[in-house]
Amino acid sequence: MKLDDAAAHLEALGNPTRLKIYRALVRAGDAGMPVGRLQDKLKIAPSTLSHHIKTLMVVGLISQVRDATTLVCHANYDVMRGLVEFLVAECCTGSESNDTQTAA
């Protein structure tokens, strides 16, 4: 994952409302969650929810599909895994203890 992409994902998740939405969709699993149910569950006004969903969609964290008259949101697990991998990819590579073990 590129640094700019990771920054965009983290910026989108940096808003408490968007983070609540995203976590609810992650918990929903592959089935996703209809927008109306998401609104009822999180008690978010329709226009506010729409705004935050759009922001999460633009950066690729979620997708939305139409099922007849219902819009269903899904977390994009590949993007989530990529972001987590990016964050931990270099974990402890610059630590003193790691440098000592490498030199031994």
C-alpha positions in Angstrom: 0.0 0.0 0.0 1.3 3.5 -0.8 1.8 6.0 1.9 -0.8 8.4 0.4 -3.4 5.7 0.2 -2.8 4.7 3.9 -3.0 8.3 4.9 -6.3 8.7 3.1 -7.8 5.6 4.7 -6.6 6.7 8.2 -8.0 10.2 7.6 -11.4 8.8 6.7 -11.4 6.6 9.8 -10.2 9.5 12.0 -13.8 10.8 12.3 -15.7 9.2 15.2 -18.9 8.8 13.2 -17.2 7.2 10.2 -15.3 4.9 12.5 -18.6 3.8 14.1 -20.0 3.1 10.6 -17.0 1.2 9.5 -16.8 -0.9 12.7 -20.5 -1.7 12.3 -19.9 -2.9 8.7 -16.9 -4.9 9.7 -19.0 -6.7 12.4 -21.8 -7.3 9.8 -19.5 -9.6 7.8 -19.8 -10.4 4.2 -23.6 -9.9 4.2 -23.1 -6.2 4.8 -25.8 -4.0 6.2 -28.6 -2.1 4.6 -28.3 1.7 5.0 -31.6 1.9 6.8 -30.5 -0.6 9.4 -27.2 1.1 9.8 -29.1 4.4 10.4 -31.3 2.8 13.0 -28.5 1.0 14.7 -26.2 4.1 15.0 -28.9 6.8 15.3 -27.4 8.9 12.5 -29.5 11.4 10.5 -30.0 10.2 6.9 -28.1 13.1 5.3 -25.2 12.8 7.7 -25.0 9.0 7.2 -25.0 9.5 3.4 -22.2 12.0 3.7 -20.0 9.7 5.8 -20.8 6.6 3.6 -19.7 8.6 0.6 -16.4 9.5 2.2 -15.7 5.9 3.2 -16.6 4.8 -0.4 -14.3 7.4 -2.0 -11.2 6.0 -0.3 -12.3 2.4 -0.9 -12.9 1.3 2.7 -16.5 0.3 1.9 -18.7 -0.5 -1.1 -22.4 -0.1 -1.7 -24.6 -2.3 -3.8 -28.3 -2.0 -4.7 -30.5 -5.0 -3.8 -33.9 -4.1 -5.4 -34.8 -0.9 -3.5 -32.3 -1.4 -0.7 -28.7 0.0 -0.6 -26.4 -2.4 1.2 -23.0 -1.4 2.5 -20.1 -3.7 2.8 -16.7 -3.3 4.4 -13.8 -3.9 1.9 -11.8 -6.4 3.9 -8.9 -6.5 1.4 -8.4 -2.7 1.9 -8.6 -3.2 5.7 -6.1 -6.0 5.6 -3.8 -4.0 3.4 -3.9 -1.0 5.8 -3.2 -3.2 8.8 -0.3 -4.9 7.0 1.0 -1.4 6.0 0.9 -0.3 9.6 2.7 -3.3 11.0 5.1 -4.0 8.1 8.1 -2.5 9.7 7.2 -3.1 13.3 10.3 -3.0 15.5 12.7 -3.0 12.5 14.5 0.0 13.9 14.6 -1.0 17.5 17.8 -1.4 19.4 17.1 -5.0 20.5 16.5 -6.0 16.9 19.8 -4.3 15.8 21.7 -6.3 18.5 20.1 -9.6 17.4 20.9 -9.0 13.8 24.6 -8.1 14.6 25.1 -11.3 16.7 
